[in-house]
Amino acid sequence: MLMSNTPSLENYWMPFTANRQFKAAPRLLASAKGMYYTDVDGGQVLDGTAGLWCVNAGHGREKIADAVARQLVTMDYAPSFQMGHPLAFDFAEKLAARAPGGKKAGLTKVFFTGSGSESVDTALKIAIAYQRAIGQGTRTRVIGRERGYHGVGFGGISVGGLVNNRRVFPLLPGTDHIRHTHDPVRNSFVKGLPEHGADLADDLERLVALHGAETIAAVIVEPVAGSTGVLLPPKGYLERLRTISQKHGILLIFDEVITGFGRLGTPFAVDYFGVVPDLVTTAKGLTNGAVPMGAVFASETVHDALMHGPESQIELFHGYTYSGHPVACAAGLATLEVYEEEGLLTRAGEVAEHWQDALHSLKGLANVTDIRTIGLVAGIELASRPDAVGARGYDVFTDCFKNGLLVRVTGDIVALSPPLIVEKEQIDSIVSMLGDAIKNAA
Ligand SMILES: Cc1ncc(COP(=O)(O)O)c(C=O)c1O
């Protein structure tokens, strides 16, 4: 049912997609405005996922579009190495003024990248370079967490904890993982943070005992794991991880590619949990998804440790052609304005209770084994069909789409993360359409 002017589907090798299955029954979006996509057949699709967790202010924001258009004709590109342009400094300054944890957290040094994956690899490299700069050059090991997702660079998959992203590729030597915090037996259908599992942070002590603290540069976790099925940190867990990492001189990196820019109801997860890491990775909502861009917030301590040696010397041999891209900076600056004018960085907190209650009304439907919510995020875990992990989730996904709702699935876990402009009636529609799809997939 493709429109006649739809191009051939042969040549585009799609990312993270079952290409042959998709091309046999494609789902093609043509335009987007506010909370809705329109597909190529003219059908409206309610965006339950903010694209891929990135369109936090909703689609088609004119302020962002105008800023991008203006910048493209003012200066399309400027070299990022040994050259600068005012917009990148302006954007970094404005981000620093709103940095995770506020001014007192000191996460005010901003390194621009092109994506979440690049932010992760950048943060890992900064951590290792920092340790060397302070005379701890044996600390090259980076620790991730099982069921973590940190993008697709070799660094990111090495600290990531998703078997399908790892099994085919060689990984960085000298990585290890603490255990994940998902405990459906003790924590299912909990409203708010799980009660059980803070002690899982002690796993970092186990790895210190195994490898020696003097080999470990950093530990990276998502404060709320998103892509692997919306896993919330147990009460006290992140605080404990901070204490243990600090005790052993291990940098703590929060991957806020999903949680950054208002997703939890606070500007960053750092603000939500009140736990301050040494580095924070971001992307996605940084530009409302309009132009690819990422940013790493580094503490002044980490940054300043690298600002030594002869002043003619490049302090960090790292960077991208598109670091601080002028068009991305223009998009980001306009995005920040939209967030602020509309109070979007805290809006999720205002609707979180309605969101939570609406989602938890799905409890009791056949095959729903857990429901987790925080801010404007939800994970609905479904029982897998025998010998067909992911089949039920895929059916729910395609059924929702057919009926005009976009959701994400990871295996048999449905993830929701609508734009932060979502209205209560739209939340109710999301839950109603999802409920129908879950019943149809019984
Ligand atoms: C926590 C986290 N880190 C990193 C990434 C990678 O971001 P990108 O796809 O922009 O490379 C993602 C993407 O979903 C993510 O959720």
The ligand as an SDF file (V2000), in Angstrom:
LIG
                    3D

 16 16  0  0  0  0  0  0  0  0999 V2000
   21.4940    5.2860   27.0420 C   0  0  0  0  0  0  0  0  0  0  0  0
   21.9050    5.3950   25.6180 C   0  0  0  0  0  0  0  0  0  0  0  0
   23.1830    5.6190   25.3090 N   0  0  0  0  0  0  0  0  0  0  0  0
   23.5980    5.7400   24.0400 C   0  0  0  0  0  0  0  0  0  0  0  0
   22.7110    5.6140   23.0010 C   0  0  0  0  0  0  0  0  0  0  0  0
   23.2020    5.7210   21.5980 C   0  0  0  0  0  0  0  0  0  0  0  0
   22.7470    6.8630   20.9820 O   0  0  0  0  0  0  0  0  0  0  0  0
   22.8520    7.0070   19.3840 P   0  0  0  0  0  0  0  0  0  0  0  0
   21.8630    6.0420   18.8100 O   0  0  0  0  0  0  0  0  0  0  0  0
   22.4980    8.4600   19.1600 O   0  0  0  0  0  0  0  0  0  0  0  0
   24.2430    6.7130   18.9880 O   0  0  0  0  0  0  0  0  0  0  0  0
   21.3670    5.3820   23.2740 C   0  0  0  0  0  0  0  0  0  0  0  0
   20.3840    5.2590   22.1830 C   0  0  0  0  0  0  0  0  0  0  0  0
   19.2480    4.8880   22.3650 O   0  0  0  0  0  0  0  0  0  0  0  0
   20.9530    5.2520   24.6200 C   0  0  0  0  0  0  0  0  0  0  0  0
   19.6830    4.9950   24.9260 O   0  0  0  0  0  0  0  0  0  0  0  0
  1  2  1  0
  2  3  1  0
  2 15  2  0
  3  4  2  0
  4  5  1  0
  5  6  1  0
  5 12  2  0
  6  7  1  0
  7  8  1  0
  8  9  2  0
  8 10  1  0
  8 11  1  0
 12 13  1  0
 12 15  1  0
 13 14  2  0
 15 16  1  0
M  END
$$$$
